Amino acid sequence: MVLLLFTTSCSRTGPVSTSGRSLPVDALDILVWHLDGYASLDRDGDGLAREFKSTESRAALSAFLADVSPETLVVFDLGDDEAFAVFTNDLKEAGLDYPYVYRPFSEASGNFALLSRLDCVSGVVHEVHYTIGGKPASDRHPIGEVLFTPDTNTTIRVILGHLKSKDFHALGQYEMRRNEARHLGNLVKQRLSEYPDQALLVTACLNDDWSSAGVQQVVNAGISLLDVADAQGDTWTYVDPASDTYSRWDYLLGNSHLVERLAQVEVIRDVRAGKASRHRPMRMYLKR
C-alpha cells in the first residue's frame, strides 16, 4: 500500500489510501463498527420499542469479533445499560474481555463506546445544543473524546461522532445532521489548533454520502479521509436491503500525525458481520 503523507496544514486534504504494505509486528489495531441498534428498538414497525437484537444476529456478531479479536474496539448505536451488559457478556462468552471501557452515557439509542485491552487515560463527552426555527433540538447526538495512550511512546486523541440519521424528524432531519456536523467540525478544528503535534483520529457515523454538506463540514475542518476498501475493492459501509443500495456512511479521518502512523486501513467483508449489522466494520492498523 502507498502511504500518502501530508503536511500539518489545516486546509482540506485529499483521501489517504493504503495498499501493499506489510504490517508492523506490533501494529496497534482498531476496529470501528456501527452495531445497527443493539438495544430494544421498534424493529417490526408497530410503534413499540420492544424488540431486542435477535439471538442469531448477536451470535454472528460475537463470532465475528472473537475471530478478528481487535485490540481496541469502537462501537456505535450500542444502546442502554441493559444492551451494554448483554453486549459485553456476549463478548466474554466468546472469549473477548476488554478491561478498559469508555462509555460516557447510557441513552437507549445512539450510544457509543471504546473498549480496549490497553489503558485509556481519560475520556469526556461533549453535549451538543442547537435550535431549529427557535425550537431546541432534544434528539441530539453527543460527541465523545478519548485521550488514548496504547504505550509510553504513543498518544492518540480519538473523537467519536454520530450524526442524526435520515429518518424523519419533525424539526428536519437534514438540518439536525448539519447542525451536529458543525459542532463536530468545530471540535476537530479546536483540537487541531490546541494540539498541533498530536495524532488525531476521528471515527464517525455521519449517515450521509461523501459529497453531502454535513460530511464536508467535518472534512473541511482540516483532516484527511482515510480510504477504506474490502478485498474486492468495494468501499461501501452501509447497505439498505429494502432498496438494494450500498452507501458509505461510516468514516475514518485523521490529521497528518495520524496518517504518518497509518499502516493499513480496510472495510471488512464478512458474512457473519452482514448478519449482525447493515453497517460493515472498518479496521485500521497503526504503527506504535
N, C-alpha and C positions, 0 to 999 in steps of 0.2 A: 504494500500500500504506500502511496505517496503521501507524505505528511506535509501539509502546507503550513508554513509558519507566517505569522502576521506581526506587524509592529504593534506597539501599545497604543496606537491612535484610537480615540474614542469615536471615530467616524464608522459608518456601517461597513462591514466587511463581508466578503462572499462566503459561500459554503465551504466547509472543510471536509475533505473526503480522505479515507484511508484504504489502502489495498496493498497486498503482497508483503506486508511487513511482519516478521516473526515477533511473537510476543516475548517480552522480558520474562525471565523465570519468576520474578517476584512481582509481577504486574498486579496492580490493585483493580479488582473488577467490581463494577456497579451495575446492577440490573434495575431498570425502571419499568414499571408496569401499571397500567390503569386496570383495576380489577373489575370494572364494569358492574359495580354495585355488589358488595359482599354482604350488606345488611338486609334487613327485611324491607322490601320495596313492593310497589304495585307492579308486579310482573305480568299479571293477566288482564290488566286494564279495567278492573272493576271499581277503581277508585279507592281501594283499601291497601295500605302498605303493610301487607302481612305475609308476603311470600319470600322466604329466605332463599339464598342461593342454593341450587339443587345439590344433592349429595354427589351426583355424578360430576357436576361441574367442579365442586370443591375437591373431589378426589383427583380429577385431572390436573387441577391447579397445583395441588400438593405434590403429585408425582412429578410434574414438570420441574418445579422448583427444587425438589430433592435431587433430581438428576443433574441440573445445571449448577446447583449449590453455590449461589453467588455469595461473595464475602460481605457485600453490602447490598441491601435491597430497599428500593424506594417504591412505595405503592400509593396509588391514588384511588379515590372512591371506595375507601375501606369501610366506613360506617361507624356505628356507635360502639359503646363499651362491649355489648354482647357480641357484636360481629368481630371486634378485635380479639376477644377472648377465644372465640371459635377459630379464628384465623391462626393465631399463634399456637393453639392446641393442635390444630391440623398439621402445622409445620413440625411441631415436636414429635408427633406420632410418625411423621415421615422421616424423622432423623435430623431435622434442622432446628437449631437453637440459636437465637440471637440475644446475647446478654445486654446489648446496648440498644435502646429504643428511644427515638424521638417521635413523640406523638402529642402535638400541642393542644388539641381539643378533641371533643368526642361527639360531634354532631352526628345525626343519623345518616347523613349523606355528604358527599364531597370531602370527607376526611382524608388525610394523608399521613404517612408515617415513614420514617427512615429507620431500618433495622440493620444492625451490623454486628459482626464478631470483633470489630475494632471500636475503640472508645471515641465517643463524640464529646468534645469539650463543652460545648454549650449550644443551646437552641432557643430561638424566640419565635413568636408568631406576631405578624403584623395585621391588625384589623383593617379592613377596607371599608371606608364610609364614603358614600356619594348620594346625590339626589338626582332624580329624573323628573322633569316637569314640576319641581318643587316638592316632590314626594321622596322621602328617604327609602332607599332600597333595603329590604330586610333579608332577602335571599342572596347573600353575598358569599364570596369565597375568600377567606383569609390567605395570606402569603406566609409560607414557612421559611425559616432561615437557620442553617446549621453551620457552625464552625467545626469542621471535620479534620481531625489530626490522626491519620492512619499510622504514622510513626513520627519520630522526633524530627525528621527531615522534611516532612510534608504537611502542609496546611492547605486545605481546600475549603472555600466558602461555598456552600450549596444553598441555592434559593429554589423553593418548591412553589410552583404556581399552578392554579387550576381555575380556568375561566368558565363563565356561565355557558351552559350547553345551548344548542339551537332549539331546545324545547320551548314551547310558548310560555311567555310570562306577561302579565298584564302591563308591566312597566316597559316592556320592549326588550326581548332577549338580546338583540343585537347591540342596543345601546348599553345594556348591562355589561356585555362582554367587552365593549370598547372602553368603558369606564374602568373595569378591572384590569384590562391590558395597560391602560395609562398608569395605574398605580404600580403594576409590576414593572413596567419600563422605567418609571421614576426611581424605584428602589434599586434597580440594576445600575442606572446612571449614578446614583448616590454612592453605591458601594465601589464602583469603578473609580470614582473620584477620591473616596476616602482611603481605599486600599489598592493603589495602582500596581503594587508589586506582588499582589496575592492572586493565586489561581481562583477563578470564579466559574462555577458550573451552575447553569440554570436547567432544571428538569421541569417540564411543564406540559400539561394537557391544555392546549389552547383552543380546542374544539372548533378549529376553522382551518382553512387552507392557507398555504404559504403567502399567497398574494393578498389576503384579506387585510383590511385596515387594522384590525386588532392585533394580528400576528406581527405586522410591520411596525406597530408601536413598540413592541418588545425588541424586535431585531434592530431597529434604529437607535436603540439605547447604546449601541456600541459593542455588541457581541456577535460572534460568528455562529452560524448554523452548522452543526455537526451532521453531515450527511449520513444517513443510515440506509442500509440496503441488506436484503437477505441473500442467501446463496445463489438465488436466481436473478438477482439484480432488482427486485421489486422494493419500492421504498414506502409503500402504504403502511399505515399503523392502525387503521380502523376500517372495519367492514360493516356495511349496513345490509343485512340479509334481505330485508324487505324490498329494497330497491336494487340489490346486487351491485352496489357501488363501493369503491375502495378509495379511501382518502388518507391523507397524512394530517392527523390532528394532534399527535404527540411529538414533542420536540426535545432535543438536547442542544444546548447552546453554551458557548464558553468564550472567555476572553483569551488573549494571546498566551498568557501564562498557563492556562488550562490546555490550550492547543499544543504547547510545547511538551506537555506530559502525555499527550494522546498517543496511544499505540495502536488501538483498533476500536472501531465502533460498528455496531450492526443492529439490525432488527431481526428477530428470530422467527423463523417459520417452523412451527411445531404443531402437530395435530392435537396434542393434549392442551397446549395453550389456547388453541382455537376453540376447544370445548369449554374452556373456563372463562373466556372473555372475548368480546368483539374487538378489543384492542390487542395489538401484538406487543410483546415485551421488547425493550431495547436494552442492549448491553454494551458497556464501554470498558476498555482496559486502559489504565493509566500507569505510566512509569512513576515509580516512587521517587 
